[in-house]
Amino acid sequence: MREHQAAAGRPFAAPYRSAVGRPRRLAAAGADGPYRRRRRSARRGPVVRPRAYDAQHNTALTDTLDAWLSTFGDVIAAFAAVHIHPNTFRYRLKRLAVVAGIDLHDPEAGFEAMPQLRLRPPDS
C-alpha cells in the first residue's frame, strides 16, 4: 500500500489509534454505534419496555399484549380473555403501541414478542 501511495505522489499516512485500539477515523465516525444499538435492542426485545412500564405505573399492558397475540388479533376474544371492556382493551392496545413501539398489525413484530412473553417470567 505504501508503494502504491508513493507511486501516486502521496505520502503514506498511518491511521492514528484511539484509546481502545480502533483507528480514530472509525471511532470518530461512530462506525459501530448504530450496529451496537441495534444489537442491544434486539437482545432486549419488544416486551421489556411494556414490562417496565407496567411495574412503574401499575398497568397491565403485557397482559393485553399476551391476550392480543394469543387470540391472533381477535379483539372480541382477547378482551373476553382478560375480562375487560372492549373499549378499555382497544385503549390499552393503542397505549401499548406508543409505549413499546410495536406495530401490532405487523406479524413479524408479534412473532418477535410472543416467545418473550412465554419464556420470560412476568416479574422480570
C-alpha positions as CSV (number, residue, x, y, z in Angstrom):
1,M,0.0,0.0,0.0
2,R,2.9,2.4,0.8
3,E,4.4,1.7,-2.6
4,H,1.1,2.5,-4.3
5,Q,0.7,5.8,-2.5
6,A,4.3,6.7,-3.1
7,A,3.9,6.0,-6.8
8,A,0.8,8.3,-6.8
9,G,2.8,11.0,-5.2
10,R,1.0,10.9,-1.8
11,P,2.8,10.3,1.5
12,F,1.7,7.3,3.5
13,A,-0.5,8.2,6.4
14,A,-0.9,5.5,9.1
15,P,-4.2,5.7,10.9
16,Y,-4.0,7.0,14.4
17,R,-5.1,4.7,17.2
18,S,-7.7,5.7,19.8
19,A,-7.6,4.7,23.4
20,V,-9.5,1.5,22.7
21,G,-7.3,0.4,19.8
22,R,-9.6,1.1,16.9
23,P,-8.4,3.6,14.2
24,R,-9.6,7.1,15.1
25,R,-11.4,7.6,11.8
26,L,-13.7,4.8,12.6
27,A,-14.1,5.8,16.3
28,A,-14.8,9.4,15.3
29,A,-17.3,8.4,12.6
30,G,-19.1,6.2,15.1
31,A,-18.9,3.2,12.7
32,D,-20.2,0.7,15.2
33,G,-22.7,3.0,17.0
34,P,-25.9,2.2,15.2
35,Y,-25.0,-1.5,14.9
36,R,-24.3,-1.8,18.6
37,R,-27.6,-0.1,19.4
38,R,-29.5,-2.4,17.2
39,R,-27.8,-5.5,18.8
40,R,-28.6,-4.2,22.3
41,S,-32.2,-3.5,21.5
42,A,-32.5,-6.9,19.7
43,R,-31.2,-8.6,22.9
44,R,-33.8,-6.8,25.0
45,G,-36.7,-7.2,22.6
46,P,-40.1,-5.6,22.4
47,V,-41.5,-6.8,25.7
48,V,-39.0,-5.1,28.0
49,R,-40.4,-1.6,27.9
50,P,-44.1,-2.6,28.5
51,R,-43.0,-4.7,31.5
52,A,-41.0,-1.8,32.9
53,Y,-44.0,0.5,32.3
54,D,-46.4,-2.0,34.0
55,A,-44.2,-2.2,37.0
56,Q,-43.8,1.6,37.3
57,H,-47.4,2.6,36.5
58,N,-49.3,-0.5,37.8
59,T,-50.8,-1.2,34.5
60,A,-51.5,-4.4,32.5
61,L,-50.0,-3.8,29.1
62,T,-48.2,-7.1,28.9
63,D,-51.4,-9.0,29.7
64,T,-53.1,-7.0,27.0
65,L,-50.3,-7.9,24.5
66,D,-50.4,-11.5,25.6
67,A,-54.1,-11.7,25.1
68,W,-53.9,-10.0,21.7
69,L,-51.2,-12.3,20.4
70,S,-52.8,-15.5,21.9
71,T,-56.0,-14.7,20.0
72,F,-54.2,-13.8,16.8
73,G,-55.6,-10.2,16.8
74,D,-59.2,-11.1,17.5
75,V,-60.3,-8.2,19.8
76,I,-63.5,-9.8,20.9
77,A,-61.8,-13.0,22.1
78,A,-58.9,-11.0,23.6
79,F,-61.0,-8.7,25.7
80,A,-63.1,-11.6,26.9
81,A,-59.9,-13.4,27.9
82,V,-58.7,-10.6,30.1
83,H,-62.2,-9.7,31.4
84,I,-62.3,-6.0,30.5
85,H,-64.5,-3.7,28.4
86,P,-63.8,-3.7,24.7
87,N,-63.0,0.0,24.6
88,T,-60.6,-0.4,27.5
89,F,-58.9,-3.2,25.6
90,R,-58.6,-1.0,22.5
91,Y,-57.2,1.9,24.5
92,R,-54.6,-0.4,26.0
93,L,-53.6,-1.6,22.5
94,K,-53.1,2.0,21.4
95,R,-51.1,2.7,24.6
96,L,-49.0,-0.4,24.1
97,A,-48.1,0.7,20.6
98,V,-46.9,4.0,21.9
99,V,-45.0,2.7,25.0
100,A,-43.4,-0.3,23.3
101,G,-43.1,1.0,19.8
102,I,-44.7,-2.2,18.5
103,D,-46.7,-2.2,15.3
104,L,-49.5,-4.5,16.3
105,H,-50.5,-5.1,12.7
106,D,-47.0,-6.4,11.7
107,P,-46.9,-10.2,12.0
108,E,-43.1,-10.1,12.4
109,A,-43.4,-7.8,15.5
110,G,-45.9,-10.2,17.0
111,F,-43.7,-13.2,16.2
112,E,-40.8,-11.5,17.9
113,A,-42.8,-10.6,21.1
114,M,-44.6,-13.9,21.5
115,P,-41.6,-16.0,22.7
116,Q,-40.5,-13.3,25.1
117,L,-44.0,-13.3,26.7
118,R,-43.8,-17.1,27.1
119,L,-40.2,-17.7,28.1
120,R,-39.5,-14.8,30.5
121,P,-41.2,-14.7,33.9
122,P,-43.7,-11.9,34.4
123,D,-41.9,-10.4,37.4
124,S,-38.7,-9.7,35.5
